Amino acid sequence: MKRFYKPLVVALLGLTAMACNSIVDGLNVDPNNPTSATASLLLTGTEIANMATQEGMASRLTTIWDGYLSGADRQWLDYYNYNVSAGIYDTDWNLVFQGVNANALLTIEQATALGNRKMAAIAKILRANALATATELWGDIPFDQAGNSALYPNPAFEPQATVYTKLIALVDDAIADLNNGIGTVSTEDIHFGGDATKWKQTAYTLKARLLTDMKQYDAAYTAAQSGISAYANSLYAPHGSIANVNQNQFYTFLTIQRTGDIFAVGAYNVGLLNPAGTRYRGNSKTIETARYRFYYLENGVNTAGRIEPNTSGTSGFFAQNASFPLITYQENMLTLAEMALRSGKGFTTALGHLNAYRAFLNGGGYINTTYLTTGNYKYEAYTAADFAVGGIENADGISADNALLREILQERYVSFYGQHIGWNDERRNRNDPYGIKLTPNSGTRLPSRFIYSQNELNSNASAPKAFPTTFDVMSIYQ
C-alpha cells in the first residue's frame, strides 16, 4: 500500500469534487461484506490525506514559529519573520476539508450502510484529528456544513468553542463504535490493520489533547488514563523510500523541494538539547546528546557548517523513510504528568508519570538506535529533592510544584519536535510563567494563528468578512 500514497490521495481529492450522492448511487451493497472495495479505498485515502495534513504546513510553519527550526532563505525566511499571505494556506486548507473531512464523511456513510462500525469509527477519529488541527491553527472553521458542497456551497463557520464540543462528541461516538465491536477492517487501515484496541487508545489520547486545549485538566487526565499505553500503540504516518511517492514529507521538502530554506541555527530547541548550548537542559540525571543528534545535523548537508534538521540516511528524525508522529505514547504520558499536577492529583502522582516517561527514554524511547551510544543519553528518575529549593531542577527558588510543572512543560516541548502540538502548548502556556518563553523572530509579537485560505475567502460567501490576522489570539488559547 505504501507505493501509492500520493496517487491515491490525489484521486480521492478528485472524487470529493463531485457531489456525495454521485459516488454512492447505484452501489450494490452486500451487508455480509463490511469491507467493500469502495469503502476500503476511501478509508485508505482518508488516512493518507490526514498524514499529508499533519505533515504539511501544520508541521513546517509551526516548527519555525515555535523555535524548533529557523527559516533561512526565499519564502521561508519571510515566513520565519511572520510575512505570510492567505494564499500560502490554500493547499493545506483543501487537504483538511476535501482530502480528509469530505472523504471521512463518505467513508462513514458507506461503512454505516454496510453495518461496519469499526470502519466508521476509524473514519470518525481521522476526521476529528484533521478538524482538530484545523481549529487549533485557524480558529473558527466550518463543521456541520463542511463536506457537502451540493447542500452547502457556502458552509458556515462555527465558533471555536462549539467546534471543540462537537469534536469531543465525535471522538466519543467513535469510541462507542469501537466498543460495539461490529465490523471488519484489515489492510486498508495502513496504520493499525484494524486493531480496535490501538484505535480506541488513539481516540482517548486525541480526546485528552482537545480537553487540554480547553484547559479542562481533570477531564483530560481521565481521558489520558485510557489513552495510548505503549509506544507500539502510537499513531505514526508510515513512510518509504520511493521518491515523490511515499517519502517522509519533511524529507522531501528539505532535500528536494526547498533545499536550504530551513535550518536550525539559533532555534530555541537546539539550545535546550545541545550540550554546548547556553540553555542546555541536561544535569546530573539527564544527558540529551542522543536526542539532539537524532533531531539535528550539527554540520548540515544542505547548509554546510550549519545546524539543520536531521534528514540523514535511515536514522534521522526526518529521514526519507522515517515515520512521522501523529498521536503518540509520548504525548499521552506527558499529558498524564501535566494534567495530574494541574488538576490537583498531587506532586507525587505527577512526578510518577514524568518518571515513567523518563524510564521509557532511558530505555531508548523513540530515539533511533543509531544515536543511543554509551554516554550519550541518560534519563534517571527524579526525586522530590530535585525540585525542592536548591535542587537540580530548582536553582531559582520557586515552589516544588512550579519547578515540576516547568520541567514537564519543557519535556513536552522537546518531545513534540516536528509536530504542531508543540505550538499548541506554547500558545496555551504563553502567559504561564513556567511555559516556554520564546523571543519573536521579528518585531515584538509572537504569531498566534494561521490566517484563512485565500481560496476559501474568495469562494465561500459565509467566510468571515473581517478575518483575524496572524497575531490575533484565538479564543481557545486566551
C-alpha positions as CSV (number, residue, x, y, z in Angstrom):
1,M,0.0,0.0,0.0
2,K,2.9,2.4,0.7
3,R,3.7,2.7,-3.0
4,F,0.5,4.6,-3.8
5,Y,0.3,7.3,-1.2
6,K,0.4,10.3,-3.4
7,P,-1.5,8.9,-6.4
8,L,-4.3,7.7,-4.1
9,V,-4.7,11.0,-2.2
10,V,-4.8,12.9,-5.5
11,A,-7.5,10.5,-6.7
12,L,-9.5,11.0,-3.5
13,L,-9.3,14.7,-3.8
14,G,-10.8,14.4,-7.2
15,L,-13.6,12.3,-6.1
16,T,-14.7,14.8,-3.5
17,A,-15.1,17.5,-6.1
18,M,-18.3,15.6,-7.1
19,A,-21.5,15.6,-5.1
20,C,-21.6,12.9,-2.4
21,N,-24.6,11.2,-3.9
22,S,-23.0,10.7,-7.2
23,I,-20.3,8.5,-5.6
24,V,-22.7,6.1,-3.7
25,D,-25.7,6.0,-6.0
26,G,-26.1,2.6,-7.7
27,L,-23.7,0.7,-5.5
28,N,-24.6,-2.9,-4.8
29,V,-24.2,-3.1,-1.0
30,D,-23.7,-6.5,0.4
31,P,-24.3,-6.3,4.2
32,N,-22.3,-9.5,4.7
33,N,-19.2,-7.9,3.2
34,P,-18.4,-5.0,5.5
35,T,-15.2,-4.0,3.7
36,S,-16.4,-3.3,0.2
37,A,-13.7,-2.1,-2.2
38,T,-15.1,1.5,-2.4
39,A,-15.3,1.9,1.3
40,S,-11.8,0.5,1.7
41,L,-10.4,2.8,-0.9
42,L,-12.0,5.8,0.8
43,L,-10.7,4.8,4.2
44,T,-7.1,4.4,3.0
45,G,-7.3,7.7,1.1
46,T,-8.6,9.4,4.2
47,E,-5.7,8.1,6.2
48,I,-3.2,9.3,3.7
49,A,-4.8,12.7,3.4
50,N,-4.7,13.0,7.2
51,M,-1.0,12.2,7.1
52,A,-0.5,14.9,4.5
53,T,-2.5,17.3,6.6
54,Q,-0.4,16.7,9.7
55,E,3.0,16.8,7.9
56,G,2.2,19.9,5.7
57,M,2.1,23.5,6.9
58,A,0.8,22.2,10.2
59,S,4.3,20.8,10.7
60,R,6.6,23.1,8.7
61,L,5.3,26.5,9.5
62,T,4.8,25.8,13.2
63,T,8.3,24.4,13.6
64,I,9.8,27.7,12.6
65,W,7.3,29.7,14.6
66,D,7.8,27.6,17.7
67,G,11.6,27.6,18.0
68,Y,12.2,24.1,16.6
69,L,13.8,25.3,13.3
70,S,14.6,28.5,11.5
71,G,13.7,29.9,8.1
72,A,16.8,30.6,6.1
73,D,16.1,31.6,2.5
74,R,13.5,32.7,0.0
75,Q,9.8,32.5,1.1
76,W,10.8,30.6,4.2
77,L,12.9,33.4,5.5
78,D,9.8,35.7,5.0
79,Y,7.5,33.1,6.8
80,Y,10.0,32.9,9.6
81,N,9.7,36.7,10.1
82,Y,5.9,36.3,10.0
83,N,5.4,37.7,6.5
84,V,2.7,35.4,5.3
85,S,-0.3,35.8,3.0
86,A,-3.6,34.0,2.8
87,G,-2.6,32.2,-0.4
88,I,0.1,30.0,1.2
89,Y,-2.6,28.2,3.2
90,D,-4.7,27.1,0.2
91,T,-3.3,23.6,-0.2
92,D,-3.5,22.7,3.4
93,W,-7.0,24.1,3.9
94,N,-8.0,21.9,1.0
95,L,-6.3,18.9,2.4
96,V,-8.3,19.2,5.7
97,F,-11.7,19.8,4.1
98,Q,-11.5,17.9,0.9
99,G,-8.8,15.4,1.5
100,V,-9.8,14.3,5.0
101,N,-13.2,15.7,6.0
102,A,-15.2,15.1,2.9
103,N,-13.7,11.6,2.4
104,A,-14.2,10.7,6.0
105,L,-17.8,11.6,5.7
106,L,-18.2,9.4,2.7
107,T,-16.4,6.6,4.5
108,I,-18.7,6.9,7.5
109,E,-21.7,6.9,5.2
110,Q,-20.7,3.8,3.4
111,A,-19.4,2.0,6.4
112,T,-22.7,2.7,8.3
113,A,-24.7,1.3,5.3
114,L,-22.6,-1.8,5.5
115,G,-23.0,-2.1,9.2
116,N,-19.3,-1.8,9.7
117,R,-19.0,0.3,12.9
118,K,-15.2,-0.4,13.2
119,M,-14.6,1.3,9.8
120,A,-16.9,4.2,10.7
121,A,-15.1,4.7,14.0
122,I,-11.7,4.9,12.3
123,A,-13.0,7.4,9.8
124,K,-14.5,9.5,12.7
125,I,-11.2,9.6,14.5
126,L,-9.4,10.7,11.3
127,R,-12.0,13.4,10.8
128,A,-11.6,14.6,14.3
129,N,-7.8,14.6,14.1
130,A,-7.9,16.7,10.9
131,L,-10.6,19.2,12.1
132,A,-8.9,19.5,15.5
133,T,-5.7,20.5,13.7
134,A,-7.7,23.0,11.6
135,T,-9.4,24.7,14.6
136,E,-6.1,24.7,16.6
137,L,-4.4,26.5,13.7
138,W,-7.2,28.7,12.1
139,G,-9.8,29.1,14.9
140,D,-13.4,29.2,13.8
141,I,-14.0,26.7,11.0
142,P,-16.9,25.1,9.1
143,F,-18.0,21.9,10.8
144,D,-21.6,20.7,10.3
145,Q,-21.9,22.1,6.8
146,A,-18.4,21.2,5.6
147,G,-18.0,18.3,3.2
148,N,-21.3,18.5,1.3
149,S,-21.0,21.2,-1.3
150,A,-24.2,20.2,-3.0
151,L,-26.3,21.1,0.0
152,Y,-23.9,23.7,1.5
153,P,-21.9,25.5,-1.2
154,N,-21.1,28.2,1.3
155,P,-20.5,26.3,4.6
156,A,-21.0,28.3,7.7
157,F,-18.1,28.9,10.1
158,E,-18.8,27.9,13.7
159,P,-17.3,29.3,16.9
160,Q,-14.2,27.6,18.0
161,A,-15.7,26.6,21.4
162,T,-18.6,25.0,19.5
163,V,-16.2,23.1,17.3
164,Y,-14.3,21.7,20.3
165,T,-17.6,20.5,21.8
166,K,-18.5,18.7,18.6
167,L,-15.1,17.2,18.1
168,I,-15.2,15.6,21.6
169,A,-18.7,14.3,20.8
170,L,-17.3,12.9,17.5
171,V,-14.4,11.1,19.3
172,D,-16.8,9.7,21.9
173,D,-19.0,8.4,19.1
174,A,-16.0,6.7,17.6
175,I,-15.2,5.1,20.9
176,A,-18.7,3.8,21.2
177,D,-18.5,2.3,17.7
178,L,-15.2,0.5,18.7
179,N,-16.7,-0.8,21.9
180,N,-19.6,-2.2,19.9
181,G,-17.1,-4.4,18.0
182,I,-19.1,-4.9,14.8
183,G,-17.3,-4.8,11.5
184,T,-14.1,-5.8,9.8
185,V,-11.1,-3.7,8.8
186,S,-7.7,-5.1,7.8
187,T,-5.0,-4.0,5.3
188,E,-7.0,-1.0,4.1
189,D,-6.0,0.5,7.5
190,I,-2.4,1.4,6.9
191,H,-1.8,2.4,10.5
192,F,-3.0,-0.5,12.7
193,G,-4.5,-3.1,10.3
194,G,-7.9,-2.7,12.0
195,D,-6.7,-3.2,15.6
196,A,-9.6,-1.8,17.6
197,T,-7.6,-1.5,20.9
198,K,-5.0,0.7,19.3
199,W,-7.6,2.9,17.7
200,K,-9.5,3.2,20.9
201,Q,-6.4,4.3,22.8
202,T,-5.6,6.8,20.0
203,A,-9.1,8.2,20.3
204,Y,-8.7,8.7,24.1
205,T,-5.3,10.5,23.6
206,L,-6.8,12.7,21.0
207,K,-9.7,13.5,23.3
208,A,-7.2,14.3,26.1
209,R,-5.5,16.7,23.6
210,L,-8.7,18.5,22.9
211,L,-9.6,18.8,26.6
212,T,-6.1,20.0,27.3
213,D,-6.5,22.8,24.8
214,M,-9.7,23.7,26.5
215,K,-7.9,23.7,29.9
216,Q,-10.3,21.1,31.2
217,Y,-7.5,19.4,33.0
218,D,-9.3,16.9,35.2
219,A,-11.3,15.6,32.3
220,A,-8.1,15.5,30.2
221,Y,-6.4,13.4,32.9
222,T,-9.3,11.0,32.9
223,A,-9.2,10.6,29.1
224,A,-5.4,10.1,29.1
225,Q,-5.8,7.2,31.6
226,S,-7.5,5.3,28.8
227,G,-5.1,6.6,26.2
228,I,-2.0,5.1,24.4
229,S,-0.5,2.7,26.8
230,A,2.6,1.6,24.9
231,Y,4.9,3.1,22.3
232,A,4.0,0.4,19.9
233,N,0.4,1.6,20.0
234,S,1.3,5.1,18.8
235,L,-0.3,6.5,15.7
236,Y,2.5,7.3,13.2
237,A,2.4,8.0,9.5
238,P,4.4,5.2,7.8
239,H,6.8,6.1,5.0
240,G,9.1,4.5,2.5
241,S,12.0,5.4,0.2
242,I,10.3,5.9,-3.2
243,A,10.9,9.5,-4.4
244,N,7.8,11.6,-4.8
245,V,5.5,8.8,-3.7
246,N,5.8,7.7,-0.1
247,Q,8.8,9.5,1.4
248,N,8.6,11.5,4.6
249,Q,7.1,14.8,3.5
250,F,9.5,16.9,5.6
251,Y,12.4,15.0,4.0
252,T,11.1,15.7,0.5
253,F,10.7,19.3,1.3
254,L,14.1,19.8,2.9
255,T,16.2,17.8,0.4
256,I,14.3,18.1,-2.9
257,Q,11.8,20.9,-3.0
258,R,13.3,23.6,-0.9
259,T,16.9,22.7,-0.1
260,G,18.5,25.2,2.2
261,D,15.3,27.1,3.0
262,I,15.0,25.7,6.6
263,F,17.8,25.1,9.0
264,A,18.1,25.2,12.8
265,V,20.7,27.9,13.6
266,G,19.6,29.8,16.7
267,A,16.5,27.7,17.2
268,Y,15.3,27.6,20.9
269,N,15.1,23.8,20.9
270,V,18.7,23.5,19.8
271,G,19.8,25.5,22.8
272,L,17.9,23.2,25.1
273,L,19.3,19.9,23.7
274,N,22.8,20.9,22.6
275,P,25.2,20.1,25.4
276,A,27.2,23.1,24.3
277,G,24.2,25.4,24.3
278,T,23.6,28.2,26.7
279,R,20.1,26.8,27.7
280,Y,21.1,23.1,27.8
281,R,18.6,21.3,30.0
282,G,20.9,18.5,30.9
283,N,22.0,17.8,34.5
284,S,23.5,15.1,36.6
285,K,20.5,12.9,35.8
286,T,19.9,13.9,32.2
287,I,22.1,13.7,29.1
288,E,20.5,14.9,25.8
289,T,23.2,14.3,23.3
290,A,21.4,11.3,21.6
291,R,18.1,13.2,21.2
292,Y,19.9,16.3,20.0
293,R,21.7,14.3,17.3
294,F,18.6,12.4,16.4
295,Y,16.8,15.7,15.7
296,Y,19.6,17.8,14.2
297,L,22.7,17.5,12.0
298,E,25.4,19.5,13.6
299,N,27.2,20.1,10.3
300,G,24.4,20.3,7.8
301,V,24.5,18.8,4.3
302,N,22.1,21.4,2.8
303,T,23.5,24.3,4.7
304,A,27.2,23.4,5.1
305,G,28.6,24.1,8.5
306,R,25.2,25.0,10.0
307,I,22.9,23.0,12.2
308,E,19.9,21.8,10.3
309,P,17.1,19.2,10.7
310,N,18.4,15.6,10.5
311,T,17.4,14.0,7.2
312,S,20.3,11.6,7.1
313,G,20.2,8.0,5.9
314,T,17.5,6.0,7.6
315,S,18.2,7.2,11.1
316,G,17.4,10.9,11.2
317,F,14.1,12.2,12.7
318,F,13.3,13.4,9.1
319,A,14.9,10.6,7.2
320,Q,13.2,9.7,4.0
321,N,11.6,6.5,5.4
322,A,11.1,7.9,8.9
323,S,7.6,7.5,10.3
324,F,6.0,10.8,11.4
325,P,4.3,11.1,14.8
326,L,0.6,11.9,14.8
327,I,-0.8,10.8,18.2
328,T,1.7,9.1,20.4
329,Y,2.6,7.4,23.6
330,Q,4.9,10.3,24.3
331,E,2.0,12.7,24.2
332,N,-0.2,10.6,26.4
333,M,2.4,10.0,29.1
334,L,3.3,13.7,29.3
335,T,-0.4,14.7,29.3
336,L,-0.9,12.5,32.3
337,A,2.1,14.2,34.0
338,E,0.9,17.7,33.3
339,M,-2.8,17.1,33.9
340,A,-2.1,15.3,37.2
341,L,-0.3,18.4,38.5
342,R,-2.8,20.9,37.2
343,S,-5.9,19.0,38.3
344,G,-4.8,18.6,41.9
345,K,-3.8,14.9,41.8
346,G,-0.6,16.0,43.6
347,F,3.1,16.4,43.2
348,T,3.9,12.7,43.8
349,T,1.4,11.5,41.2
350,A,2.6,13.9,38.6
351,L,6.3,13.1,39.3
352,G,5.4,9.4,39.0
353,H,4.1,10.0,35.5
354,L,7.1,12.0,34.5
355,N,9.5,9.4,35.8
356,A,7.6,6.7,33.9
357,Y,8.2,8.7,30.8
358,R,11.9,9.2,31.7
359,A,12.2,5.4,32.2
360,F,10.9,5.0,28.6
361,L,13.5,7.4,27.4
362,N,16.2,5.8,29.4
363,G,15.5,2.6,27.6
364,G,15.9,4.4,24.2
365,G,12.4,5.7,23.9
366,Y,11.6,6.9,20.4
367,I,15.2,7.9,19.6
368,N,16.7,6.0,16.7
369,T,19.2,3.3,18.0
370,T,22.0,4.8,15.8
371,Y,22.3,7.6,18.4
372,L,21.9,5.5,21.6
373,T,25.6,5.1,22.2
374,T,27.1,4.8,25.7
375,G,27.3,8.1,27.5
376,N,25.1,10.0,25.0
377,Y,21.8,9.6,26.8
378,K,20.6,9.3,30.4
379,Y,17.2,9.9,32.0
380,E,17.4,8.8,35.6
381,A,14.3,9.1,37.8
382,Y,13.9,12.4,39.6
383,T,13.1,12.6,43.3
384,A,11.2,15.2,45.3
385,A,14.5,16.7,46.5
386,D,15.4,17.6,42.9
387,F,12.5,20.0,42.8
388,A,13.0,21.4,46.3
389,V,14.7,24.8,46.6
390,G,18.3,24.4,45.6
391,G,17.6,21.0,43.8
392,I,19.0,20.3,40.4
393,E,15.6,21.4,38.9
394,N,15.0,24.4,41.1
395,A,18.0,26.7,41.2
396,D,15.9,29.8,41.3
397,G,13.9,29.0,44.5
398,I,10.4,28.6,43.2
399,S,7.9,26.2,44.7
400,A,8.4,22.5,44.1
401,D,5.1,22.2,42.2
402,N,6.1,25.0,39.9
403,A,9.5,23.6,39.4
404,L,8.0,20.2,38.4
405,L,5.5,22.0,36.1
406,R,8.3,23.8,34.4
407,E,10.2,20.6,33.8
408,I,7.1,18.8,32.5
409,L,6.3,21.7,30.1
410,Q,9.8,21.7,28.8
411,E,9.8,17.9,28.4
412,R,6.6,18.2,26.4
413,Y,8.2,20.9,24.2
414,V,11.3,18.9,23.3
415,S,9.3,15.7,22.9
416,F,6.9,17.3,20.4
417,Y,9.6,18.3,18.0
418,G,8.2,18.5,14.4
419,Q,4.5,18.4,15.4
420,H,2.1,21.4,15.6
421,I,1.1,20.3,19.1
422,G,4.3,21.9,20.4
423,W,2.9,25.2,19.2
424,N,-0.4,24.4,20.8
425,D,1.4,24.1,24.1
426,E,3.5,27.2,23.6
427,R,0.3,29.3,22.9
428,R,-1.7,27.7,25.7
429,N,1.0,28.4,28.2
430,R,2.3,31.7,26.8
431,N,1.0,33.7,29.8
432,D,2.1,31.0,32.3
433,P,5.4,32.0,33.9
434,Y,6.6,28.4,33.6
435,G,5.8,27.8,30.0
436,I,8.3,28.0,27.1
437,K,9.4,31.6,26.6
438,L,10.2,32.4,23.0
439,T,11.6,35.7,21.6
440,P,9.8,36.9,18.4
441,N,11.8,36.2,15.2
442,S,10.7,39.7,14.1
443,G,9.1,42.6,15.8
444,T,7.6,42.4,19.3
445,R,4.8,39.9,18.9
446,L,4.6,36.2,18.6
447,P,2.3,34.7,16.0
448,S,-1.0,33.2,17.3
449,R,-2.7,31.6,14.3
450,F,-2.8,30.8,10.6
451,I,-4.9,33.2,8.5
452,Y,-7.7,31.8,6.4
453,S,-7.1,30.3,2.9
454,Q,-7.4,32.8,0.1
455,N,-9.4,30.4,-1.9
456,E,-11.8,30.0,0.9
457,L,-12.2,33.7,1.4
458,N,-12.8,34.2,-2.3
459,S,-15.3,31.3,-2.8
460,N,-17.2,31.0,0.4
461,A,-19.8,33.7,1.0
462,S,-20.0,32.6,4.6
463,A,-16.3,33.2,5.3
464,P,-15.6,35.9,7.8
465,K,-15.5,39.4,6.2
466,A,-13.2,40.8,8.9
467,F,-10.9,37.9,9.3
468,P,-8.3,37.6,12.0
469,T,-4.6,38.3,11.5
470,T,-1.6,36.2,12.3
471,F,-1.2,38.0,15.7
472,D,-4.8,37.9,16.9
473,V,-5.0,35.4,19.8
474,M,-7.7,32.8,19.2
475,S,-10.2,32.2,22.0
476,I,-9.0,28.7,23.0
477,Y,-5.6,30.0,23.9
478,Q,-6.5,33.2,25.7
